[in-house]
Amino acid sequence: MNFHAIRAIYRFEMARTLRTLVQSIISPVVSTSLYFVVFGSAIGSRIPEVGGVSYGAFIVPGLVMLSLLTQSISNASFGIYFPKFTGTIYELLSAPVSTLEIVISYVGAAATKSIVLGLVIMATAALFVPMQIMHPGWMLLFLVLTALTFSLLGFIIGIWADGFEKLQFIPTLIITPLTFLGGSFYSIDMLPPFWQKVTLFNPVVYLVSGFRWSFYGISDVGVGISLGMTLLFMFLCLGGVAWIFKTGYRLKS
């Protein structure tokens, strides 16, 4: 394992965060704060509690997941797409660096940035609503697994994209709607029985549910199922990355 190469790529990607601090950290935090102001005042006054938890506190895990998913994909996809765009990806592929080391570097940096952002958003949320974390170990586990999983997905998107507009296509038109419809701002128990069953086909439901359980001990699906679905999605993304490097998809052409 070439740890020098991993550290060099990782440090380069992390340094990019400092150069784009407003876009990487401050902007998502401000957006999350606006969610609290709008949802807390407009909807929170009409829905005082959900599952015994105040509505403002109830939406905290969903807001963290919304930012975590979108930022993990954005960080990883742009991180690997930019070398493709500039042509430096070929220098990386010809260097004595294995594909595993490349993935660890880029995905690790993207996941780290997303985890830091998630923790900052939770600290920001604590300024608006009373918040508790009943299972901090599980909270960190879901936070890390989700960041890694969607950083892997972002890595795949970065390889697939052949233009900057495609980098935003899946996060904007697929991931964000799935997050809004995945119980981020409501419990799926509030839905009619038919739509409850339909919602279970949304993979984001399991991520949000497990993460919310680590905070308040309430969930829409069992925590074991949530963890299993998260791991399944992560292994699917790992399989996708392995296939890309095996076939050279959009890397060798």
Order of alpha helices (4+ residues) and beta strands (2+ residues): alpha-alpha-beta-beta-alpha-alpha-alpha-alpha-alpha-alpha-alpha-alpha-alpha-alpha
